[in-house]
Amino acid sequence: MSLLFEPLTVRATTMRNRLWVSPMCMYSAEDGMPGDWHHVHLAQFAAGGAGLVVAEATAVAPEGRISPRDTGLWNDAQRDRWATIVAAVHARGAAAGIQLAHAGRKASTWWPFSGRRGSVAVAEGGWQTAAPSAIAYEGYAEPVALDEDGIERVVEGFRAAALRAVEAGFDVLEVHAAHGYLLHEFLSPLSNRREDSYGGSLENRARLLLRVVTAVREAAGAGTAVLVRFSATDAVPDGWDERDTAVVAGWAAEAGADMFDISSGGLVAHQRIVPGPGYQVPLAAHVRRESGHPVAAVGEICDGIHAEEVLRAGHADAIFAGREWLRDPHFGLRVAEQLGSAASLWPPQYERARPA
């Protein structure tokens, strides 16, 4: 049996395999409420053989949305709608996760297919953004630096959203500390110029993330898995890098995180990243080796043989994929056939189409 189709247990949840669906923003919500699009979009991946389906970056507060069309989890009506989606994923055999997020200085922006770029003005439905320091992302509006009260609201926002996520039935909660959003902004010296206990040293810059992980773990209870997504490098000189990531991952594990989802970039527009098949796998391997904690790899892993090789080499414990699932919502079924897995993933409704 392939490693890719071996189950993986994290706390009280056993994923039926290690081929997972990355959180991918759909920019299709109204007032933070997931709709029919999200229901069909996420449930199809479970039918297609995924072991874990993670819902998109979901804001813990209205001002934490990347765009006005992002999903949220700051009220009970959103929780109840998410619960129906979780039930649909579970009914098709996959575990359900959600990525809890705050976009920081990259919030209040136009969604990709809006035909516009940059920040959404307040007069057009946008809002004032916040960050560790009043330093704008290139081409976006200048944020305000969070004060102590603002930081407390962020922590409590993650705590409350995590509690609602558990109430909705999610098995896995992922804290979004990647791609240049708020928690990543605190981690990186390029965006964090604070002179208080949240800035300066690595320990100080990691303080907000560790408080958030602690709060999410407390809300999640002992059984729910908690992941952290990191951008392991800013991909520019003097920025956050994989060595910092491995150190902070160890601290986050002590605070209650179980596993780390390793991506890269997103903090600055002048980053230098050359994408290609498995281009982020070395970052995942570094964090796994140096921290001693399990990781998931992501980044142009579009083939079952490649995914299997990453696991067999000991570079990661699971594989996240994104765009390949969009191209083929039955990616898991295809890969299982490719690897000759004996795993029973095909829904009975689809058995007549299974290759002989």
Secondary structure in CASP SS format (residue, H / E / C, confidence):
PFRMAT SS
TARGET T0000
AUTHOR 0000-0000-0000
METHOD secondary structure of the structure
MODEL  1
M C 1.00
S C 1.00
L H 1.00
L H 1.00
F H 1.00
E C 1.00
P C 1.00
L E 1.00
T E 1.00
V E 1.00
R C 1.00
A C 1.00
T E 1.00
T E 1.00
M E 1.00
R C 1.00
N C 1.00
R C 1.00
L E 1.00
W E 1.00
V E 1.00
S C 1.00
P C 1.00
M C 1.00
C C 1.00
M C 1.00
Y C 1.00
S C 1.00
A C 1.00
E E 1.00
D C 1.00
G C 1.00
M E 1.00
P C 1.00
G C 1.00
D H 1.00
W H 1.00
H H 1.00
H H 1.00
V H 1.00
H H 1.00
L H 1.00
A H 1.00
Q H 1.00
F H 1.00
A H 1.00
A H 1.00
G C 1.00
G C 1.00
A C 1.00
G C 1.00
L E 1.00
V E 1.00
V E 1.00
A E 1.00
E E 1.00
A E 1.00
T E 1.00
A E 1.00
V C 1.00
A C 1.00
P H 1.00
E H 1.00
G H 1.00
R C 1.00
I C 1.00
S C 1.00
P C 1.00
R C 1.00
D C 1.00
T C 1.00
G E 1.00
L C 1.00
W C 1.00
N C 1.00
D H 1.00
A H 1.00
Q H 1.00
R H 1.00
D H 1.00
R H 1.00
W H 1.00
A H 1.00
T H 1.00
I H 1.00
V H 1.00
A H 1.00
A H 1.00
V H 1.00
H H 1.00
A H 1.00
R C 1.00
G C 1.00
A C 1.00
A E 1.00
A E 1.00
G E 1.00
I E 1.00
Q E 1.00
L E 1.00
A E 1.00
H C 1.00
A C 1.00
G H 1.00
R H 1.00
K H 1.00
A C 1.00
S C 1.00
T E 1.00
W C 1.00
W C 1.00
P C 1.00
F C 1.00
S C 1.00
G C 1.00
R C 1.00
R C 1.00
G C 1.00
S E 1.00
V C 1.00
A C 1.00
V H 1.00
A H 1.00
E H 1.00
G C 1.00
G C 1.00
W C 1.00
Q C 1.00
T C 1.00
A E 1.00
A E 1.00
P C 1.00
S C 1.00
A C 1.00
I C 1.00
A C 1.00
Y C 1.00
E C 1.00
G C 1.00
Y C 1.00
A C 1.00
E C 1.00
P C 1.00
V E 1.00
A E 1.00
L C 1.00
D C 1.00
E H 1.00
D H 1.00
G H 1.00
I H 1.00
E H 1.00
R H 1.00
V H 1.00
V H 1.00
E H 1.00
G H 1.00
F H 1.00
R H 1.00
A H 1.00
A H 1.00
A H 1.00
L H 1.00
R H 1.00
A H 1.00
V H 1.00
E H 1.00
A H 1.00
G C 1.00
F C 1.00
D C 1.00
V E 1.00
L E 1.00
E E 1.00
V E 1.00
H E 1.00
A E 1.00
A C 1.00
H C 1.00
G C 1.00
Y C 1.00
L H 1.00
L H 1.00
H H 1.00
E H 1.00
F H 1.00
L H 1.00
S C 1.00
P C 1.00
L C 1.00
S C 1.00
N C 1.00
R C 1.00
R C 1.00
E C 1.00
D C 1.00
S C 1.00
Y C 1.00
G C 1.00
G C 1.00
S C 1.00
L H 1.00
E H 1.00
N H 1.00
R H 1.00
A C 1.00
R H 1.00
L H 1.00
L H 1.00
L H 1.00
R H 1.00
V H 1.00
V H 1.00
T H 1.00
A H 1.00
V H 1.00
R H 1.00
E H 1.00
A H 1.00
A H 1.00
G C 1.00
A C 1.00
G C 1.00
T C 1.00
A E 1.00
V E 1.00
L E 1.00
V E 1.00
R E 1.00
F E 1.00
S E 1.00
A C 1.00
T C 1.00
D C 1.00
A C 1.00
V C 1.00
P C 1.00
D C 1.00
G C 1.00
W C 1.00
D C 1.00
E H 1.00
R H 1.00
D H 1.00
T H 1.00
A H 1.00
V H 1.00
V H 1.00
A H 1.00
G H 1.00
W H 1.00
A H 1.00
A H 1.00
E H 1.00
A H 1.00
G C 1.00
A C 1.00
D C 1.00
M E 1.00
F E 1.00
D E 1.00
I E 1.00
S E 1.00
S C 1.00
G C 1.00
G C 1.00
L C 1.00
V C 1.00
A C 1.00
H C 1.00
Q C 1.00
R C 1.00
I C 1.00
V C 1.00
P C 1.00
G C 1.00
P C 1.00
G C 1.00
Y C 1.00
Q C 1.00
V H 1.00
P H 1.00
L H 1.00
A H 1.00
A H 1.00
H H 1.00
V H 1.00
R H 1.00
R H 1.00
E H 1.00
S H 1.00
G C 1.00
H C 1.00
P C 1.00
V E 1.00
A E 1.00
A E 1.00
V C 1.00
G C 1.00
E C 1.00
I C 1.00
C C 1.00
D C 1.00
G H 1.00
I H 1.00
H H 1.00
A H 1.00
E H 1.00
E H 1.00
V H 1.00
L H 1.00
R H 1.00
A C 1.00
G C 1.00
H C 1.00
A C 1.00
D C 1.00
A E 1.00
I E 1.00
F E 1.00
A E 1.00
G C 1.00
R H 1.00
E H 1.00
W H 1.00
L H 1.00
R H 1.00
D C 1.00
P C 1.00
H C 1.00
F H 1.00
G H 1.00
L H 1.00
R H 1.00
V H 1.00
A H 1.00
E H 1.00
Q H 1.00
L C 1.00
G C 1.00
S C 1.00
A C 1.00
A C 1.00
S C 1.00
L C 1.00
W C 1.00
P C 1.00
P H 1.00
Q H 1.00
Y H 1.00
E H 1.00
R H 1.00
A H 1.00
R C 1.00
P C 1.00
A C 1.00
END
